[in-house]
């Protein structure tokens, strides 16, 4: 996935019982070390940081969010944004500053490739302010 590219995740199967959705396929995506369920209220902002080594996917279960990202490896990189709707996923590679503004009450999965234990997380995280909040 490219920076601020999103993908709609289509169901594998759907019938009278409901649907089955495969969020990640082994060959397409990196090894996942942690899966977090995060809810966020409309108008709030999360992230405003980048990770030196970690990468992660954000799969929006419900709601709507504006995902903004900037490649910190490029001196003149521009901040890019995309609106993410329920059923879509975005990828954040290492050294990519990112911030998320929630346009509706939202629920998402964060699928991270490195430890999210607080000490390891803080060592890998560089905080900054990309967007308000």
N, C-alpha and C positions, 0 to 999 in steps of 0.2 A: 504494500500500500504506500502511496505517496503521502507526503505531508498534507494534512487536511482533506484527504480523500476519504470518503465514507462508502460503506457497502451496505446494501439492504440484504438482510439475511432471510432467505426464503425457506419455508417449511420443507422438510424432507418428506413428510407424509401428513395428510390431513383427511380426516373422515368424521363420522358422526360423534366419535368420542373426543375429538379435539385435534391437536396438531403436535408434531415433533419437529423441533428446530435444532439443527446442529450449528452451534455458534462457531466452533473452531475445528478445523480439520488438521490432523497430525502433520501432513506433509506441507501444508501452507503456512503454518504458524510456529513460532518459537515455543520452547518448553515453558510451561506455566509453573511458577513456584507458589503463587498465592492467588486466591480468588476472594474478592471482597464484594459485599453487597452494600451499596451506599445509597441512602435517600437524601434528597436535597429539596429545599423549599424554593418556590418561585422567587426570583429576584436575587438569590444568593450566588456567590462566586466561590469556586473551589480551585485549587492548584496554585497558579501564579508561581511556578517553579519549574526547574528541569532536573533530570536525573543524569548523573555522570555515566552510569552503567545500565541501569534498569530500563526496560521498555515495557509498555503495557497496552492493552486493548481496553476500550470502554464500549460495552454493549448496552445500549439504552433499552430497558425493559418497558418503561412507560414515561410519558412526559415529552419535553422538548428542551434542547440545550444549544447554546452557541459555543462551539469548540474553537479556540484560537491557538495558533502555534507559530513558533519561530525557530528556525534552525540556528542554534548558537555556534555552530562550526563555521558559518559563513558571516563575514564581517558586515556586509550590507544586506543581510536577509530581511525580508519584509514579514510583518505579522500577517498571517492569513487566517481567515475564519470560515466556518461552514456551519450551517444549521443541521443538527442531528435530530432525527425523529425516532420514535419507538420502532424497534426492529432493525436499527442500523448500528454499525460498529465503526469506530475510528481507532487508529493505531498511533502510538507515540513512541518513536525510537529514542535511544539514548541521545543526550545533548540537544534535546528539543524542548524549548521552553513552551509551556502550555498553561492555559487557563480555561475554565468553563463557567459560563453564565447560564443559569437555569431559567428558562423562559416560562416554564410551568413546573409545578411540583413534579419531581422526577425520581425514578428508581433506576439504578444502573449497576452492572457488574464491572468491576475493575479486575482484569486478569493480568497479573504482573509476573515478570520473568525473574525477579530477584526477591530476597526476603523483605517482608514488611514489618519485621520486628523493629521496634522504635529506634533502637541504637543504630542498626544497619541502615534503616531507611533514612535517618537524619544525616548519616555520613555520606550517603549517595545523593542527597537532595540539596540543590542550591535555590534559595528563595529569592524572588524578584517580583516586580509588579508589572504584569503585561496589560491587565485591564483593571478597572475599578473594583471596589469592594474590599 
